[in-house]
Amino acid sequence: MGPYLEENIHDGQKRRADRRQGSKLQEEPPLREVSHEERMETSRRICARILDSFKDGVLAVFVSGSTAKSLDRPYSDLEMACIVRDNVTIPTKYYVHNGLLVQIDYLQEAAFLEAARQPGRDWPIGADQYRNRIVLFERDGWIQKLDEAVQENDRTDFKDALRFAALNMTESLAAARNARFKNDAVDLRTRAFYMAWDTARVVFLLNRKYVLTTSWYWKQLFECPVQPKDFRKLVEIVAGFVSSNREELVEAVERLWGETMLLVVARGISIESADIQV
């Protein structure tokens, strides 16, 4: 083999190796396993940085979500809330730091306390952040204000929140019917899952029960004492947790709405209006 041919073969092999080295099949996720203790240590460092950066504008800093209840798992994110004065506006920070997902919400005091008092339609998901936390900093006993807002929420009537949640469930039913009308199997199953999710919010509100961690969403749902007839069976079909054909899915969607609305109506709640309201 001559030197010219040998050099060309070597160059070709090098170029192929360079291409393999330079082009990954896919990007590697920047995540790693993190212990509860390390997550908390990171939260304390973040708190110190927040206080150093925003000083007197900060009223409280606390850890929320699964970490606040020691329910965090190796890949759980670190959720933190920083309560600031009403004249302070700071955007949410959301990023991966050293393999850990971090989210810091900067929440103005008045709006946050008002949300803690009100049982909105997203109460089953949002209520936990007002009730369970690890406080890293508070100014002048600020957490007492939050506890009082939560006590007010506990005494509040949930009828309006239930009505809105039932309307969301009804909108999901309408979307599922539209998917069936246009014979779109993918859209039908997508809309059906959303309806299962919206129906779950209705049932959580009927039971005044909130989700402790999103990984327990369905577990806690099926533990609710007040449930529609055949609830778990219907949800598993509608959400796609078990296999079903088109007819079984359509029937389950309709039955799930009907059985759930029986419980809503029994609370004296109606989603209809004979008059146009403005």
ABEGO torsion letter per residue (X at the ends): XBAAAAAAAAAAAAAAAAAAAABBABBBBABBBBBAAAAAAAAAAAAAAAAAAAEAABABBBBBEAAAAGABBAABBBBBBBBBBAABBBBBBBBBBGGBBBBBBBBBAAAAAAAAABBBAAAAAAAAAAABBBBABBBGGAAAAAAAAAAAAAABBAAAAAAAAAAAAAAAAAAAAAAAAAGBAAAAAAAAAAAAAAAAAAAAAAAGBBBABAAAAAAAAAABABBBBGAAAAAAAAAGABBBBAAAAAAAAAAAAAAAAAAAAAAGBBABBABBBX
